[in-house]
Amino acid sequence: MNISQAKQTIKNTVQLYLKKDAYGTYRIPVVRQRPVFLLGAPGIGKTAIMEQVAQELGIALVSYSMTHHTRQSALGLPFITQKQYGGADYSVSEYTMSEIIASVYETMEESGIKEGILFLDEINCVSETLFPSMLQFLQYKIFGRHAVPEGWVIVTAGNPPEYNRMVREFDVVTMDRMKLVEVEPDLKAWQQYAAEKRLHAAVLNYLEIHREHFYVMELTAKGRSYVTARGWEDLSEILQLYEEEGLAVDEALIGQYLHHEKVVKEFAAYYELFNKYKRDYRITEILKGGADATAVRRAQGARFDERISLLGMLTDRVEADMQEVLAQADVLTQAQPLLKGMKVQAAQGVPAESLVQILHKGLDSRRQQRRKLSAGGALSDAQRRQEIRTDAFLEEILHAMNASGAVDGAGSFAAAAARYQKALEELQRSTGECSAELKALFAFSERAFAEGNELLILLTRLTASSTASRFIANFGSAEYQRLSSSMMVSERSESLRAEILKL
């Protein structure tokens, strides 16, 4: 299965393992909760999906790479204690709590979240001294003398032997105690993830054209050459930072992330073309509705890779602006409960000082909740950024209330409402500009690509993008509705994919 299907399988498994009966007992006894064994090639996103599953389920996550553990660190250290049996004293060996089990308890204490996932990566690369203990752990969820707390699901991961010489193949007895999920690299599934993460348009466009370069693993005279999904994602991030700082991107940089000479050279050449297209076509002018006839004629006569690159650049810019609009809308939505509570208090005649205290307490509560979720690994980077942005807006409202000098609650709330209204007007302006960009994108695409399949590619990408879908669902797009109805995106997407591969 692909990584997206594997994620859903694990998510379903965790939900079922945590399901309880009417008496609060887990429906599947802990001893029967087979640990999941996620087996797949390196760099395809096994760790990333575990983070996503925990965040989507609102549970905690503790991750460990087992290659770094010895028998002592995993099972605990021995010590001598005194015990009495039958009236006589004896010296008895005990074990300290495993570092791994202790981390689970620490996460529960810090986050307040009592259920979660214990993710053990590289489990089939454990040391020779630790390997015999894995059977006991996989069956009984015990490291040394200490068990994994109830409510914690064990998910493990590893690479097949052909990718790692350190791999120790599990025997039948061990495998019979695990729920095996085998994963294969899949570009389509990764593209959906990449679009959500806002990866660099050059990477997305290149892989749309050179799909065979998404995941490469070859043994050459110089050693193993490889390109992985992780490599593309990390390269995307560094490209964005290099561009922000105005630094030159060359093959040496690309080769630090893509370890395959041919792919490095071809992507480096494409990246230069990508930037040339960006300069030549004047993306900003097109999206402002000012595309001249020269740009249209050039797009009409361009090769397939140039047309795809242009379309990708335009779509990427519009999606980035959509994302900003949605972030602004989320800030106002998240701020509303606090403001509504303040409005009620102001109507009851409370003084301004009390109203300020309500907002202070609300901000403190939000920050405390964010710290807890972060400690448990149940908050994504995107969610964290959005929460911090909302807090910054609430701080602006607090500043406006203090600056108003109002003594009564009604006057203080009026200052808060004015700041909220200003933000609402800014959102309306941004929404209008983004809708105009989307309209201009469709208008240019229809003029430039009317005879090709680029319009279908555009609609497919917008349909698959949660950002674009959410924006269009909330604010509408007559052009999208008209074209998607006439072209029946879902029915033609697979035939288009075959045609792209043939080209």
Summary of the structure (lengths in Angstrom):
residues: 503
radius of gyration: 27.8
end to end distance: 26.7
largest distance: 99.7
contacts: 1565
relative contact order: 0.09
helix: 65%
strand: 13%
